Amino acid sequence: MTIAGFPEDFVWGVSTSAFQIEGATSADGRTPSIWDTFTADRAEACDHYHRYPEDVRLMKELGMAAYRFSVSWTRVFPDDSGKVNQAGLDFYDRLVDELTGAGITPYATLYHWDLPQWAEDAGGWPARDTACRFADYAAAVHERLGDRVGTWFTLNEPWVAAFLGYGSGVHAPGRASAPDAFRAAHHMLLAHGLGVRALRDAGAAEVGAVLNISPVMTPAQVSDFGRTLSEEDAEAVARIDALVNRQFLEPMLRGAYPAELLEIAERHGGLGHVRDGDLDVIAQPLDLLGVNYYTPLVVQAQPSEPAGAAFPGSEGILFCTIPTAVTAMGWPIVPNCLALLLDRLSGEYPDLDLMITENGADFVDVVTGDGIHDVDRISFVEEHLRALRGAVEKGAKVRGYLVWTLLDNLEWADGYQRKFGLVHVDFATQKRRLKDSALWYRDVISRNGLTEARPRRPTLETVAARAGVSRATVSRVVNGESSVSSEVRATVMRAVREIGYVPNAAARSLVTRRTNAVALVLSVPRQGGDALTAAVVQSVVQYVTSLLEGAGKQITLMLADTAESHRRIVAHVEGRLADGVVLLPPDRGDTLAERLSRTEVPVVLLGKPPIASMVPYVDVDNAGGAAAATDHLVSLGRRRIGMICGPMDLVTVQDRLAGHRTALRRAGLRPHLAVADDLTRAAGTAATHRLLGDDPELDAVFAATDQLAIGALTAAREAGRRVPEDLAVVGFDDVDAASATTPALTTVRVPVADQALALARLLLSRLEGRHTTSVVLPARLVVRESA
């Protein structure tokens, strides 16, 4: 076997963070961090605080040489007295001893987003004193662990902590203020500089920082890095690069802010927080830069686009989707961008050592009796390692690679739904279970490289062995022949699901004629159904058609509005007159999606189906969007919040209700619900009158759709309630009418174009025989006058 090897001293390992895995949130004197406050009902995580020996043993069994963990600041300083809590440090003392005893090198990160709540109460990162407190904290941790920990990272991803925590408010502490975000970013940089000084004064061997660095490019550059840009697009790329990357790289490594960054910060609160001498403190020499890479940022100039809350100063810039495979979080998978950013860093900072401190992906894992076969995660890591190896061969000074992450964990504001781990965790029992990716990574470590011949995906023979049938039987089943009994078909399809087998397009072409056609099926919901608006359907059809036609596919548009049309569509697909199907959207109560899935022709759905199936779908994070809307109302001081739900057999309504309830529970509030008969404005008006009748003190309404919310505005006027003074109103979907209401409607925007592109990408992936998983895209709160 030929090995694509890495340098002999290359370091392999994993990264984690304290809040995401430790649990034990009140043990041994620990007090709340901003994340305990922000997600108070989800903090027990993986119980690593008590189970660390088992987790270290797993790392040793997998052959890992390095473990990057973070220290919980609030375990060390549980209050603002300045007194060190030795009992809190005892845990890290035990952890480091366990690691060194197992032959694993500890890498310590001092700040991974979990600021003590007492520090936030005193002003948080926008307050200068927090940076001084950080230096004291760094010195205290080093005094206890410095004899065994050689490499120290001060901060992890300060852009995320500053601009998602203080700019958009989607992360803890939940503030939404551009001036606060810029002040927080500067004081984190100052804390870094003061922390480096404190660590060096204490005798630290190596000191660095960890930054999330995303190459910024236009959609055209994703497939052609050297593409020449228009003046407008070049300016857009440079501005976002300054906001996300150079805002931290240049002060740390060159002692100056980018000029365009200073101009933006000046417009958002001024520069009074930047004092003489600060940049000299920030620019302490570094031994190592940790690089976290997941996905590029894809942008283009768009004069009418408003600035995003997480990107103050980004007005006139559109954040784009691209036609490529995505993770379960909807993040585009572009491995070559890792090589691109390493080439850039090596060229701009040639004397600086680098380490990949985070790289990994969220995919939907299926637990089976014989393992967790996460082929997508293996493919993701392998492709990025190949890109990394190419960069190393070109001269990039990369000393190691740390996967994110060891364990499925508490993924910040997304809770437990995201799965990044090499090790599955059953959060009810805390049982650990190695995924296939963990075993694959063990083999990579043992040979210090990748095989030149890539592992083969599951084949017909693999399925046949799993199902206990012949290869010919499997072939007949996956190609839809009717000669196989239902019992055997069920056995084969169970094996297909368990190992993630996708019928190879070339194999299928041996028994059925390829048409190069795709059926685009428009499902017309029954009265009161969760229909997309006409404008949304038009946009989805346009985007999907454009991308699929660009890939050489012929589009057959079919309308599913009657039982007879359903029969005709299924017959069309069973007759192999289409290579794939896009269903927009699956209707409640009918079996069209299920019937199409049994044809073995690749099918993708817009919208999560009522019943789980093998068919991958694209949807928006309805629960997350509803939680964000409710959190916004809570942040405005609203305490009696009603929700108009809509018909409860709709999956979107169920998910939005779940997110609303989660946010209320987090805030200590109880729900006030009214179920609308349908999704019309009249139903929203009637439901709002019922809510106001049941609770005259109601001060806010969250509606499951914008049409229901517009009906709520009508009811408020009829009841003599002023919006938003007496009654705040928030909707969901951001239909065209939402911005034209009086007052304009605060709502949750559904990314229509992104959904359409994800649908096309999923179908193309399936047609190419790739394993695919469903995609859930983030929703964005749009704040207007109604709340």
C-alpha positions in Angstrom: 0.0 0.0 0.0 1.3 3.4 -0.9 1.0 6.0 1.8 0.6 9.7 1.3 2.6 10.5 4.4 3.1 13.6 6.6 6.3 14.8 8.2 7.8 12.4 10.8 7.1 14.7 13.7 3.6 15.7 12.6 1.2 15.9 15.6 -2.2 14.2 15.5 -5.0 14.8 18.0 -8.4 16.4 18.8 -9.8 19.6 20.3 -12.6 20.1 22.8 -13.9 23.0 25.0 -14.8 23.1 28.6 -18.4 24.3 28.5 -19.3 21.9 25.7 -18.2 18.7 27.4 -17.5 19.1 31.2 -20.9 19.4 32.8 -20.7 19.6 36.6 -21.6 23.2 36.3 -21.8 23.8 40.1 -19.2 21.3 41.3 -16.2 22.3 43.5 -17.1 26.0 43.6 -17.7 26.7 39.9 -20.2 29.5 39.3 -22.1 30.3 36.1 -20.6 31.5 32.9 -22.4 33.5 30.3 -23.3 30.3 28.6 -24.9 28.8 31.7 -27.1 31.9 31.7 -27.7 31.8 28.0 -28.5 28.0 27.8 -29.3 27.2 31.5 -31.3 24.0 30.8 -28.7 22.3 28.7 -25.4 22.5 30.6 -24.6 18.9 31.8 -23.0 18.1 28.4 -20.9 15.0 28.4 -20.0 14.8 32.1 -16.3 14.9 31.1 -15.6 16.4 34.6 -16.3 13.0 36.1 -15.6 10.8 33.1 -12.3 12.2 31.9 -10.3 9.0 32.6 -12.6 7.1 30.2 -12.2 9.9 27.6 -8.4 10.0 27.9 -8.4 6.2 27.6 -10.3 6.5 24.3 -7.8 9.0 23.0 -5.0 6.7 23.9 -6.7 3.7 22.2 -7.0 5.8 19.1 -3.3 6.7 19.1 -3.7 10.4 19.6 -0.6 12.4 20.5 -2.2 15.7 21.4 -5.3 16.9 23.2 -6.3 20.6 23.1 -8.7 21.4 25.9 -9.9 24.6 27.4 -10.0 25.8 31.0 -13.2 27.1 32.6 -12.3 30.6 33.8 -15.2 30.5 36.3 -13.8 27.3 37.9 -10.6 29.2 38.7 -12.1 32.6 39.7 -15.7 31.9 40.7 -16.2 35.5 41.7 -14.6 39.0 41.3 -12.7 38.8 44.6 -9.5 37.8 42.8 -9.1 34.8 45.0 -8.1 31.6 43.2 -10.4 28.5 43.7 -7.8 25.7 44.1 -10.6 23.1 44.1 -11.5 24.2 40.6 -8.0 23.9 39.4 -7.7 20.4 40.9 -9.8 19.0 38.0 -7.3 20.3 35.4 -4.5 19.0 37.6 -6.0 15.6 37.5 -6.7 15.8 33.8 -3.2 16.8 32.8 -1.7 14.0 34.9 -4.1 11.5 33.2 -3.0 12.8 29.8 0.7 12.8 30.5 0.4 9.3 32.0 -1.2 8.2 28.8 1.6 9.7 26.7 -0.7 12.5 25.3 0.6 16.0 25.1 -1.8 18.6 26.7 -2.4 21.8 24.8 -4.3 24.3 27.0 -6.7 27.0 25.7 -7.5 29.7 28.3 -10.6 31.2 26.8 -13.2 29.3 24.7 -16.1 31.7 25.0 -17.3 30.9 28.6 -16.8 34.3 30.3 -17.7 34.2 34.0 -21.1 35.8 34.5 -19.7 38.0 37.2 -17.3 39.5 34.6 -20.2 40.0 32.2 -22.2 41.7 35.0 -19.3 44.1 35.4 -19.3 45.0 31.7 -18.1 41.9 29.9 -15.6 42.1 27.0 -16.7 45.7 26.0 -15.2 46.7 29.4 -11.4 47.2 29.5 -11.0 45.7 32.9 -12.0 42.3 31.6 -8.7 42.1 29.7 -6.7 42.8 32.9 -8.7 40.2 34.7 -7.8 37.7 32.0 -4.1 38.3 32.5 -4.5 37.4 36.2 -6.4 34.3 35.3 -3.7 33.2 32.8 -1.0 33.6 35.4 -3.0 31.6 38.0 -3.6 28.7 35.6 0.0 28.6 34.5 1.2 28.6 38.1 -0.7 25.3 38.7 -0.2 23.5 35.3 2.8 25.1 33.8 5.2 22.4 34.9 3.4 19.9 32.6 1.7 22.0 29.9 4.2 23.4 27.4 1.9 25.0 24.8 -0.7 27.6 25.7 -3.3 29.3 23.6 -4.8 32.5 24.9 -8.1 32.9 23.0 -10.2 30.7 20.7 -12.0 32.4 17.8 -12.4 35.9 19.2 -14.4 37.0 16.1 -17.2 34.5 17.0 -17.2 35.5 20.7 -17.3 39.3 19.8 -19.5 39.5 16.8 -22.0 36.6 17.5 -22.0 37.3 21.2 -22.1 41.1 21.2 -23.0 42.0 17.6 -25.8 39.7 16.5 -26.7 38.3 19.9 -27.1 34.7 18.7 -24.4 33.5 21.1 -23.9 34.4 24.7 -24.2 36.9 26.3 -26.8 37.7 23.7 -26.1 41.4 23.2 -26.9 43.0 19.9 -24.8 46.1 19.6 -22.2 46.8 16.9 -20.2 49.3 19.1 -20.1 46.6 21.8 -18.9 44.0 19.3 -15.9 46.2 18.2 -15.0 47.1 21.8 -15.2 43.4 22.8 -13.0 42.4 19.9 -10.3 45.0 20.8 -10.4 44.0 24.5 -10.1 40.4 23.6 -7.0 41.3 21.6 -5.7 43.3 24.5 -6.4 40.3 26.8 -4.4 38.2 24.5 -1.4 40.5 24.6 -1.6 40.8 28.4 -2.0 37.1 28.7 1.0 36.3 26.5 3.1 38.6 28.7 1.8 37.0 31.9 2.5 33.5 30.5 6.0 34.4 29.3 6.9 36.1 32.6 5.8 32.8 34.3 8.1 30.8 32.1 5.7 29.3 29.5 7.5 27.4 26.8 5.2 28.2 23.9 2.4 30.7 23.6 -0.1 31.2 20.7 -3.7 32.0 19.9 -6.5 30.3 17.9 -8.3 32.1 15.1 -11.1 31.0 12.8 -9.8 31.9 9.4 -12.1 31.7 6.4 -11.0 32.5 2.9 -13.3 35.2 1.5 -14.2 34.8 -2.2 -16.9 35.3 -4.8 -19.0 32.4 -6.1 -16.9 32.3 -9.3 -13.6 32.1 -7.3 -14.7 28.9 -5.5 -14.1 26.9 -8.7 -11.3 29.2 -10.0 -9.2 30.8 -7.2 -7.4 32.9 -9.7 -10.5 34.5 -11.2 -10.1 38.3 -11.8 -12.8 40.3 -9.9 -14.6 43.4 -10.7 -13.7 46.5 -8.7 -16.9 46.2 -6.7 -16.5 42.5 -5.9 -12.8 43.0 -5.0 -13.8 45.7 -2.5 -16.5 43.4 -1.0 -14.1 40.6 -0.6 -11.5 42.9 1.0 -14.0 44.4 3.4 -15.2 41.1 4.8 -11.7 39.8 5.0 -10.8 42.8 7.1 -13.8 42.3 9.4 -13.4 38.5 9.9 -9.7 37.7 9.4 -7.4 40.7 9.3 -9.1 42.4 12.3 -7.3 39.8 14.4 -4.3 38.6 12.3 -2.8 42.1 11.7 -2.9 43.4 15.3 -1.5 40.2 16.7 1.2 39.7 14.1 1.9 43.2 12.7 0.8 45.5 15.5 -1.8 47.5 13.5 -5.4 47.3 12.4 -6.4 47.3 8.7 -7.3 50.8 7.6 -10.7 49.8 6.3 -11.5 48.1 9.6 -10.7 51.3 11.5 -13.0 53.3 9.2 -15.9 50.8 9.9 -15.3 50.8 13.7 -15.2 54.6 13.7 -18.7 54.7 12.2 -20.0 52.2 14.8 -19.3 53.8 18.1 -15.9 55.4 17.5 -12.4 54.4 18.5 -12.1 55.8 22.0 -11.5 52.3 23.5 -8.2 52.0 21.5 -5.6 53.6 23.6 -2.0 54.5 22.9 0.3 51.5 23.5 -2.5 48.9 23.1 -1.3 47.6 19.8 2.3 47.2 21.1 0.8 45.0 23.9 -1.3 43.0 21.5 1.6 42.3 19.1 3.5 40.0 21.4 5.7 37.6 19.5 3.9 34.2 19.0 5.4 30.7 18.8 2.3 29.2 17.2 -0.9 30.2 15.5 -3.9 27.8 15.7 -6.0 27.8 12.6 -9.6 26.7 12.8 -11.1 26.0 9.3 -14.5 24.8 8.4 -15.8 26.6 5.3 -15.2 29.7 3.1 -17.1 33.0 3.2 -18.6 33.6 -0.2 -19.7 37.1 -1.0 -20.4 39.5 -3.9 -21.2 43.1 -4.3 -25.0 43.8 -4.0 -25.8 47.5 -3.6 -29.2 47.0 -2.0 -28.2 44.5 0.6 -28.3 45.7 4.3 -25.5 44.9 6.7 -25.9 41.7 8.7 -25.8 42.0 12.5 -22.8 39.8 12.8 -21.0 41.9 10.1 -21.4 45.6 10.9 -20.1 47.6 8.0 -21.1 44.9 5.4 -23.9 46.9 3.7 -23.9 46.4 0.0 -22.5 42.9 0.3 -24.5 39.7 -0.3 -23.5 36.5 1.4 -23.9 33.8 -1.2 -24.5 30.1 -1.4 -22.6 27.9 -3.8 -23.4 24.7 -5.7 -21.4 22.2 -3.7 -21.9 19.5 -1.1 -22.8 20.8 2.4 -22.7 19.6 6.0 -25.9 19.1 8.0 -25.5 22.7 9.1 -25.6 23.8 5.5 -21.9 24.8 5.5 -20.3 24.4 2.0 -17.6 21.7 1.9 -14.6 23.2 0.1 -11.4 21.3 1.2 -9.1 23.2 -1.2 -9.8 26.4 0.7 -7.8 25.0 3.6 -4.8 24.8 1.3 -5.5 28.3 0.0 -5.5 29.9 3.5 -2.4 28.0 4.5 -0.6 29.2 1.4 -1.7 32.7 2.3 -0.6 32.6 5.9 2.7 31.0 5.0 3.3 33.8 2.4 2.3 36.7 4.7 3.9 35.3 7.9 6.7 33.0 6.7 8.4 32.6 10.1 5.2 31.6 12.0 4.5 28.0 12.9 0.9 26.9 12.3 -1.3 24.1 13.6 -4.8 23.1 12.4 -6.5 23.3 15.8 -10.1 22.6 14.5 -11.5 21.0 11.4 -14.6 18.7 11.3 -18.2 18.5 10.3 -21.7 18.0 11.6 -23.6 15.2 9.9 -26.7 13.2 10.8 -25.4 10.0 12.4 -27.5 6.8 12.4 -26.8 4.4 15.3 -27.1 0.8 14.3 -26.5 -2.5 16.0 -23.1 -2.9 14.5 -21.8 0.7 14.6 -22.1 4.2 13.5 -21.2 4.3 9.8 -20.4 8.0 9.3 -19.0 7.9 5.8 -19.6 11.6 5.2 -17.4 12.6 8.2 -14.6 10.3 7.0 -14.8 11.8 3.5 -14.8 15.3 4.9 -11.7 14.8 7.1 -9.9 12.8 4.4 -10.4 15.5 1.7 -9.2 18.2 4.1 -6.2 16.1 5.0 -5.3 15.7 1.4 -5.5 19.5 0.9 -3.4 20.0 4.1 -0.8 17.5 2.8 -0.5 19.4 -0.4 0.1 22.7 1.4 2.7 21.1 3.6 4.5 19.8 0.5 4.5 23.3 -0.8 6.2 24.6 2.3 3.5 25.5 4.8 4.9 25.2 8.3 2.0 23.2 9.8 3.1 21.1 12.7 -0.1 19.2 13.4 -3.8 18.5 12.9 -6.5 18.4 15.6 -10.0 17.2 14.7 -13.0 18.9 16.0 -14.0 17.1 18.1 -13.6 14.0 20.3 -17.2 13.7 21.6 -20.6 14.6 20.4 -21.3 17.5 22.7 -23.3 20.6 23.6 -23.0 22.7 20.4 -23.5 26.1 22.0 -26.8 27.7 20.9 -27.7 24.7 18.8 -27.8 22.4 21.8 -27.4 18.7 21.3 -28.8 18.4 17.8 -25.4 18.9 16.1 -23.0 15.9 15.9 -19.3 16.8 15.3 -17.7 14.0 17.4 -15.6 11.0 16.4 -17.3 9.4 19.4 -21.0 9.1 19.8 -22.5 10.1 23.2 -25.8 8.8 24.4 -26.7 11.8 26.6 -29.3 9.9 28.6 -26.7 7.4 29.8 -23.4 9.1 28.9 -22.3 5.9 27.1 -19.5 6.5 24.6 -19.3 4.6 21.3 -16.7 4.9 18.6 -17.9 5.9 15.2 -16.3 4.5 12.0 -14.6 7.9 11.7 -12.8 7.4 15.0 -11.5 4.0 13.8 -10.5 5.5 10.4 -8.7 8.3 12.1 -6.8 5.8 14.3 -5.5 4.2 11.2 -4.5 7.5 9.7 -2.5 8.3 12.9 -0.9 4.8 13.0 0.5 5.2 9.5 1.1 8.9 9.7 -0.8 9.5 6.5 -3.5 8.6 4.0 -3.6 5.7 1.6 -3.0 6.9 -2.0 -5.9 4.7 -3.0 -9.0 6.1 -1.3 -11.3 3.7 0.6 -14.1 2.4 -1.6 -17.7 3.3 -0.7 -20.1 0.5 0.1 -20.9 -1.7 -2.9 -23.6 -4.2 -3.9 -21.4 -6.9 -2.4 -21.3 -5.1 0.9 -25.1 -4.8 0.9 -25.4 -8.5 -0.1 -23.2 -9.6 2.8 -25.1 -7.5 5.3 -28.5 -8.7 4.1 -27.5 -12.4 3.6 -28.7 -12.5 0.0 -27.0 -12.7 -3.4 -25.5 -9.7 -5.3 -28.1 -10.3 -8.0 -30.9 -10.0 -5.5 -29.5 -6.7 -4.2 -29.3 -5.5 -7.8 -32.9 -6.3 -8.5 -34.0 -4.5 -5.4 -32.1 -1.3 -5.9 -33.2 -1.2 -9.5 -36.9 -1.5 -8.6 -37.7 -4.9 -10.1 -41.0 -6.3 -8.9 -39.8 -10.0 -8.8 -38.4 -9.7 -5.3 -40.7 -10.5 -2.3 -41.6 -7.8 0.1 -39.8 -9.5 3.0 -36.5 -9.8 1.0 -36.9 -6.2 -0.2 -37.3 -5.0 3.4 -34.2 -6.9 4.5 -32.1 -5.4 1.6 -33.4 -1.9 2.2 -32.6 -2.2 5.9 -29.0 -3.1 5.0 -28.9 -0.2 2.5 -29.9 2.2 5.3 -27.5 0.8 7.8 -24.3 1.0 5.7 -25.3 4.2 3.9 -25.2 2.6 0.4 -26.2 4.7 -2.5 -26.9 2.9 -5.9 -24.1 3.8 -8.3 -25.4 5.7 -11.3 -23.2 3.7 -13.7 -24.4 0.4 -12.2 -28.1 1.4 -12.6 -27.5 2.4 -16.2 -26.7 -1.3 -17.0 -30.3 -2.3 -16.3 -32.3 0.9 -17.0 -31.9 3.6 -19.7 -30.5 6.9 -18.5 -32.7 9.9 -19.5 -30.7 12.8 -18.2 -34.0 14.2 -17.1 -35.2 15.4 -13.7 -38.8 15.6 -12.6 -39.6 18.8 -10.8 -42.8 17.9 -8.9 -45.0 20.7 -7.5 -47.2 19.4 -4.7 -50.3 21.4 -4.2 -51.4 21.2 -0.5 -54.9 20.8 0.6 -56.9 23.7 2.0 -55.1 25.2 5.0 -51.9 23.4 4.2 -48.4 24.8 4.6 -48.1 25.9 1.0 -45.1 28.0 0.0 -46.3 31.3 -1.3 -46.4 31.7 -5.1 -43.3 33.9 -5.0 -41.4 31.4 -3.0 -42.4 28.5 -5.3 -41.4 30.7 -8.3 -38.0 31.4 -6.8 -37.3 27.8 -5.9 -38.3 26.6 -9.3 -36.1 29.2 -10.9 -33.0 28.4 -8.9 -33.3 24.7 -9.0 -34.1 24.7 -12.7 -31.1 27.0 -13.5 -28.6 24.9 -11.6 -29.8 21.5 -12.8 -30.0 22.8 -16.4 -26.5 24.1 -15.9 -25.4 20.6 -15.0 -26.9 19.3 -18.3 -30.2 18.0 -17.0 -33.5 18.3 -18.7 -36.4 19.5 -16.4 -39.8 17.9 -16.6 -42.3 20.0 -14.6 -45.1 18.0 -13.1 -48.1 19.1 -11.0 -49.2 16.9 -8.1 -52.7 18.1 -7.3 -55.0 15.0 -7.5 -54.8 11.3 -6.8 -54.7 10.7 -10.5 -51.7 13.0 -10.9 -49.9 11.2 -8.1 -50.4 7.9 -9.9 -49.2 9.4 -13.1 -46.1 10.8 -11.5 -45.2 7.6 -9.8 -45.7 5.7 -13.1 -43.5 8.2 -14.8 -40.7 7.7 -12.3 -41.1 3.9 -12.1 -40.9 3.8 -15.9 -37.4 5.3 -15.5 -38.4 8.4 -17.5 -36.6 10.5 -15.0 -33.2 10.0 -13.3 -34.2 12.0 -10.2 -37.1 13.8 -8.5 -37.3 17.1 -6.7 -40.5 17.4 -4.7 -41.7 20.9 -3.8 -42.9 20.5 -1.0 -44.2 17.2 0.4 -47.9 17.6 1.3 -49.2 16.5 4.7 -51.3 13.4 4.7 -50.4 12.0 1.4 -47.9 9.3 0.5 -46.4 10.7 -2.7 -42.9 11.1 -1.1 -43.0 7.6 0.3 -44.2 6.1 -3.0 -41.5 7.9 -4.9 -38.8 6.8 -2.5 -39.7 3.2 -3.1 -38.9 3.6 -6.9 -35.2 3.7 -6.0 -34.9 6.8 -8.2 -33.1 9.5 -6.2 -35.6 11.9 -4.6 -35.0 15.0 -2.6 -37.7 17.0 -0.7 -38.2 20.7 0.1 -39.3 20.6 3.8 -39.1 17.9 6.4 -41.7 15.2 5.8 -44.2 14.2 8.6 -42.7 10.7 8.8 -39.0 10.1 8.8 -37.9 8.3 5.6 -34.8 7.5 3.6 -35.4 10.5 1.4 -33.1 13.5 2.2 -34.7 16.9 2.5 -33.8 20.5 2.8 -35.4 22.6 5.4 -34.9 25.7 7.5 -34.1 25.6 11.2 -37.7 26.2 12.3 -37.1 25.5 15.9 -34.0 27.7 16.0 -35.7 30.5 14.2 -38.7 30.4 16.6 -36.4 30.4 19.6 -34.5 33.4 18.2 -37.8 35.3 17.7 -38.9 34.5 21.3 -35.5 35.3 22.8 -35.8 38.7 21.0 -39.2 39.4 22.6 -37.8 38.4 26.0 -34.8 40.7 25.5 -37.3 43.6 25.0 -38.7 42.9 28.4 -41.9 41.1 27.2 -43.0 38.5 29.8 -46.6 37.5 28.7 -45.9 36.1 25.2 -48.7 34.4 23.2 -48.1 32.1 20.2 -50.5 31.6 17.3 -49.6 28.0 16.2 -51.6 27.2 13.1 -52.7 23.6 12.3 -50.8 21.3 14.5 -50.4 18.5 12.0 -48.0 20.7 10.0 -44.3 19.7 10.7 -43.2 23.3 10.4 -45.7 24.5 13.0 -44.7 21.6 15.4 -41.0 22.6 15.1 -41.7 26.3 15.5 -43.8 25.6 18.6 -41.0 23.5 20.0 -38.4 26.3 19.6 -40.8 28.8 21.1 -41.4 26.6 24.2 -37.6 26.0 24.6 -36.9 29.8 24.7 -39.8 30.4 27.1 -38.5 27.7 29.4 -35.0 29.2 29.3 -36.5 32.5 30.4 -38.6 31.0 33.1 -41.9 31.9 31.3 -45.0 29.8 30.6 -46.6 29.5 27.2 -49.9 31.1 26.1 -51.1 29.3 22.9 -53.9 29.7 20.4 -54.3 27.2 17.5 -55.4 28.7 14.2 -57.6 26.7 11.9 -55.5 27.5 8.9 -52.7 29.8 7.9 -54.7 32.8 6.7 -54.7 36.3 8.0 -58.3 35.9 9.1 -57.3 32.9 11.2 -54.5 35.0 12.7 -56.9 37.8 13.6 -59.3 35.3 15.3 -56.6 33.6 17.2 -55.2 36.9 18.5 -58.6 37.9 19.8 -58.8 34.6 21.7 -55.3 35.2 23.2 -56.2 38.7 24.3 -59.5 37.5 25.7 -57.8 34.8 27.7 -55.0 37.1 29.0 -55.7 40.9 28.7 -52.2 41.5 30.0 -50.6 39.9 27.0 -47.7 42.0 25.8 -46.4 40.1 22.8 -47.5 37.7 20.1 -45.3 35.3 18.1 -47.0 33.8 15.1 -46.0 30.6 13.3 -46.2 32.4 9.9 -46.3 36.0 8.6 -49.8 35.7 7.4 -50.9 34.8 10.9 -48.8 37.7 12.2 -50.4 40.2 9.8 -53.8 38.9 11.1 -52.5 39.6 14.6 -51.7 43.3 13.7 -55.3 43.6 12.5 -56.6 42.2 15.8 -54.4 44.6 17.8 -55.9 47.6 15.9 -59.4 46.2 16.5 -58.7 45.8 20.2 -57.3 49.3 20.5 -53.8 47.9 21.3 -50.8 49.9 20.0 -48.0 48.0 18.2 -45.4 47.7 19.5 -46.0 49.9 22.6 -48.8 47.6 24.0 -48.3 44.5 22.0 -45.1 43.4 20.1 -45.7 41.1 17.1 -43.3 38.8 15.4 -43.9 36.5 12.4 -42.0 33.9 10.5 -41.1 33.6 6.8 -40.4 37.2 5.8 -42.9 37.2 2.9 -42.9 40.3 0.7 -45.9 41.8 2.6 -44.0 41.7 6.0 -42.0 44.8 5.2 -45.0 46.7 4.0 -47.3 46.3 7.0 -48.0 49.2 9.4 -45.9 48.9 11.4 -43.4 46.8 9.5 -43.3 43.3 10.7 -40.4 41.8 12.7 -40.0 38.3 11.4 -37.7 35.3 10.8 -36.3 35.2 7.3 -36.3 31.8 5.5 -33.4 31.6 3.0 -35.4 30.7 -0.1 -32.5 30.8 -2.6 -30.2 28.8 -0.2 -32.9 26.1 0.1 -33.3 25.9 -3.7 -29.5 25.6 -4.2 -29.2 23.0 -1.5 -32.0 21.0 -3.1 -30.1 21.0 -6.4 -26.8 20.1 -4.8 -28.4 17.2 -2.9 -30.0 15.8 -6.1 -26.8 16.1 -8.1 -24.9 14.4 -5.3 -27.4 11.5 -5.3 -27.2 11.2 -9.1 -23.4 10.9 -8.8 -23.8 8.0 -6.3 -22.6 10.0 -3.3 -24.0 9.4 0.2 -26.2 12.3 1.2 -27.8 13.6 4.3 -30.6 16.1 4.9 -29.7 19.8 5.2 -31.1 22.2 7.7 -30.3 25.8 7.0 -30.1 28.6 9.6 -32.9 31.2 9.8 -32.3 34.9 10.4 -34.2 37.2 12.6 -35.2 40.5 10.8 -36.0 43.2 13.3 -38.5 45.8 12.2 -40.9 48.3 13.9 -43.5 45.7 15.2 -41.0 44.5 17.7 
